[in-house]
Amino acid sequence: MQSIPLQFDVGPLRIERMAVHPYPDLTRLWVRVQLTPFEKWPHVRLCCLDADGHEVAEMLLVEWRDPYISLTMHLRRPQPGADYVMRAEVARDGELLDVQEYPFKLVFSDVTE
């Protein structure tokens, strides 16, 4: 009997897409990230930078188990209308595998319509 390998990695682990949607109060962000399929769980670091490059929010997801990430981040000292950048880093076994940046303005836009 031949065994069927249960291999999920179809290529290098990468960030496929990102989106950031500010909540109406502009103090929270709905962050969505999609990773390529993987077998070994990666660490994901999300960091939000203001227009001056200062870190205003950070989250570390240790051994994340799903290729889809959907979470809420809280901003320190939000500046409505200002430019921000969400930076996502994916690492595994001490190796940085991918980094993506998503620029956005801190303005509310209803994404449910």
Phi, psi and omega in degrees: 000131181268134178276148178258118181292137177261068183261123182259334180294119179256359180174193180297143177290121183219165172272120181276318180201159179219154173208146177229127180233112177294142174286164181303328181282352179059018175252352181229152180235135171268114184251130178233131180224138175239128178258159171292160179302147181212159178256313178268134186290129179267166168263139179235127177248126176247132183220127178256129181246139176279183184299335179270002180084010178276140179286125181243355175195147179209145176214136177243122179255110185269128181048056180296136190251004184227140179289348179253127178242128176219114184209169178249131175245145178257134181267142170271130177049061181296146178239096182307136179083350182282161177275139178224167175224130172261126181248130178240133178235134178243129181222157176205136179055038177078005182249127175285120186261326181200149176223131176226149176236141181234104179282144178204161174260145180277077176223146180278135173220121184291112182269358181272349181276000000 
